[in-house]
Amino acid sequence: MVAIGGITRLTGSGLSITEWKPIMGALPPLNDAEWQEAFDKYKRIPEYTLKNQLMDLDGFKAIFFWEYLHRNWGRLMGLVFIIPFVLFLRQGRLRGWLLRRTLAILVGGGLVGALGWFMVMSGLADNPDVSHFRLAIHLCAAFTVFLLVLWTVLDLRRGRRAWRGDGSAGARWSRLLLVLVAVQVVYGAFTAGLDAGRIYTTWPLMNGAFMPENVHAFGDLVKDLTDHRDGVQFVHRNLAWLVASGCIAFAVLLRADPRVRRTGPWLVAAVTLQFVLGVATLLSAVQIALGVLHQLGALLLLGVLLRLIHATGRALPAEAADEMPHVGAHAIGHRGQ
């Protein structure tokens, strides 16, 4: 889903479907008249009138494909979750914390879809592009649901842990790293939303300068660094150094902690891969495959970091027997095998 979303953004396909129909929207245009009707609706939004006036019907079908796939992959994810959810609920397998957690994941998935439409709405009336702020909200919500699912997997496999750390240095620093990586993810979304990765396609300097004059063109620090392509790329590329240095230092300096020693090398590998992908994406002026891999690299890095955070969380006491999820003798037998 993350990969499809990245392709949808990088191909400029996100505004090709101008309506939100959760049920009927699952069906694509089925004949020439319906395709022409969908194209005519697209012609009325700023993206077409200001940027794509030369697009023909075949070109429209190409961008329609990715947005249609993105939305229907979301519907598929909903079915993959809801069907076993209802089945396990009827069987009594979802109780206590696991029921509460799965309900949170269900609501979170629906919220991500709603935020996707909230993002699309920003590009239908006055602007030819969606708001990069709304894009960041949509992406961060999707990443949050992914991490919530992963945390649940870790709870089931390794025992429940609280978000609050156990007081160790590994707990404190891994949580600070997560904040740093989260800010970088937000700036990655800003970079994508503003097409900021297609300017200053040199590295390590920005066209020969550490900070080009255009970075502070507005004279307003907040606007320059959040709502301006030059400033956003400047922050994103320099935060990358801080993220990489922080992750490597964490793995090296805290290696005496066995939990860090086990997962630290994976953290170093993930952040190194992500850094290299970021540089390659920039030098290619955001070639689509590299841009998508870079987005997936962020998810990988977050996943490894979350594993460390879970391992250094405070252990939670087991709930009462009637609150624990019932897995059944058959499942227990398989675990024993």
Order of alpha helices (4+ residues) and beta strands (2+ residues): alpha-alpha-alpha-alpha-alpha-beta-alpha-alpha-alpha-alpha-alpha-beta-alpha
